[in-house]
Structure formats: structure tokens, C-alpha cells
Amino acid sequence: MRRVVVTGMGIWSCIGQNLQTVTDSLKQGRSGIGVRQERKTFGYHSLLSGIVPHPDLKPLLDRRLRTALSEEAEYAFMATREALENACVDAEYCLQNEIGVVFGNDTSNKAVVDSYVKAKEASDTFMLGSGMAFQALTSNVAMNMANIFHLNGVNFTTASACASSAQAIALATMLIQSGQQDIIIAGGAQETNDISMIAFDGVNTLSKRNEDPTHASRPFDSSRDGLVPSGGAAALVLEEYEHAVSRGATVLAEIAGYGFSQNEGALGQPSVEAELLAMQRALAKADLTANDIDYINAHATSTIAGDAVEAKAITRLFGDKPMVSSTKSMTGHECWMAGASEAVYSILMMLNNFVAPNINIVELDDSAKYLNVVRETRSKEINIALSNSFGFGGTNCVLVFRNI
């Protein structure tokens, strides 16, 4: 089996818009959560959000390219740009070599709504222009990255809720292992506009700690009251190991394994057995045992049911040996981007020998009392890390990373 390694990473998130700033935020346990007062207009009960700045693309892209970009694709452009630079892959290399792209993205809500509103106000669909047609597609991110960076390899979009971009990484890994590609950009993107989370607020999924935003996302805390929505984009350059070595690339980590499962219960109902199965399959694929794992980046989103189920699943398989934290305590839930961003966060910890804290725990929930939850930054050499992504609707994906 061909080995797959990470040779570049890029990130655009509420805790930083480049790898160095994000590393510093993770070490310091710095929250990127704030309040969006304008959400009151939409009838939101939760005004909380990860505060993700919109990039200024005018100096970087001409208008023709910008008009086809949705909000999440703008974030993805910045993350992909950094990932390629980090991998020492320039424009000439992209033109002369076949590179694939696989991105996780499950919605383009704002573009769809904007198209409807603009057409209705004008009573003329011709007022929309071609850009809106591209922006409204869930595949908008992958197609735009391929177009902008001249990527002529495979082009896929994975849409599996919160597991979308973890599955993008797993799919890209499989394509490289099978010999269909040597290098693929894999990642995830998530819009943060005021339309994006209306439905989730409407089903009482979001935290209502509007007066205390930086302490609102509380994975594994006994007083958690819901998730905090967030977003941005993350990208990883995945490459066949020998191919990376031959071009003199720096290897950051290896994708050692991946595992999938589907919950057996109702939609939105997490399952201990299904989550356990995904983790077991990821370990088996990596030819590892539970005792080999040094750190687990938990999916834990700060919901009452979700955190408790995951804590039980981790405890059953790993006991209290590996260090556990949820970076969502700082970032909020980055949704379709989360699998890719948490891959970046985990690898940054591996490269810099630390475990980021699970902030905002006042009292550990009973369901997590047997876990080794890290509440303050810890110095730690991480050889093997595992990252959980458990999607809304029941689709699960687990990734394992090896430090080499």
C-alpha cells in the first residue's frame, strides 16, 4: 500500500488566519468566539459565532474569478494558497503536474438565498449573472480551487455534515493509495454568514450564553448548553511518500488510517456503538492498537447528548491513557470545515510538541470523568494522534495521524 503524507497545510479560522497565529492561539487557549448582534434581526436566540474575517481578495484575484466565489470558497482560497506555499508547490508546478482536489462542503446557503431575493426584487432571473449560478452549488469550493490554481486531477466534493472534510481527507488518501493520483489538495470550508445557522438555532442546538461569548463553547463541561457555530477553511496537501521525497518536500505527518460508520438510530441521535466502530476501523487501518494513541482531538461540540456519547465511546476503547481535548472549546464548531481544521490543529500540536487545552471546563461532566481531559496546555511529544468527526445525521469519520 502506498503511503500518504501531508506536505503542506493552510488555515483561515476564527483563531488565526495563518499557521503560526493558529499555533500560538492553540498554545494560549485563546477563544475566537464573539457576538453577532445583527442576528437578532433574523430571530436568533443565540447571537454567538466564531468571528472569521473576510479576506480582501482584490489584490489577489481578478474580478472574473472573484464573482464565482461563495463566502466559503473565499476562505478556501486563502487556506489553499497557504497550503501550496507551505508545500513549496508554485503556479508553474501546478501547470506542469497533475494535482487533484477534494473538499468537504455541505451548504452554500447565502448564495442560494441571495439568488432568490435578487431575482424576486428584479422580477428577472437574468439579473443574477453566471457568478451566482456557481456560488449556489455545494461543489463551488472544489471547482473554484481547481480553476484558480490550475488543478487538473480528480475533483470531488464530500457533503456529509460535520464529517464532510474528514471524509475529504480520507477519500483523497484512498485515491493516492490506489495509485490514481500522486498529490491532492484536501480540505473543508464553512460559511459564517447570518443565514448559515438559522435552522440549527431553530431546533435549539446553539448555546445561548450571549453575555459571555468566549466561555460559551464548553465541551465536556457539566453546564454546557449547546454548540457555538463557526467556520472558515482548512487545506492540506496530501502526497504519496516517495513522490514527496523525490521532489524534496518536507513531510509534516502521515495519514496513517481512517475509519467510517453510520449511526443506527434516528437522525441527529449519536451512537456509542457507531462511534466506537469508526475509531476501531481507523486503528485497524493504521495497524495500531488503542494503547498506541497519544492524543485524541475529540469531536465534542458542547452539546449535551453528543459530548456524553463520545466520552463513553472513547472511554470504552481507550480508557484514560491518551490525552483528550476538544479544540472546539476555542474555535466553536467549524461544521463542514471541522474535520480538516482539526487535522491541521492536531498536526500543529505534533510538530510543536504540545497538547492544546480544552478550555471552559468548570466542572467535568460525569460522562467524561474517566477521560484524561487536558484543561491547560501541556508539553507532550505526540507520535500518534486521532481525530474524531461525527456528522449531524449520523455519518462518522475518524482519522489517524503519525509523526514521522
Disulfide bonds with the S-S distance in Angstrom:
none
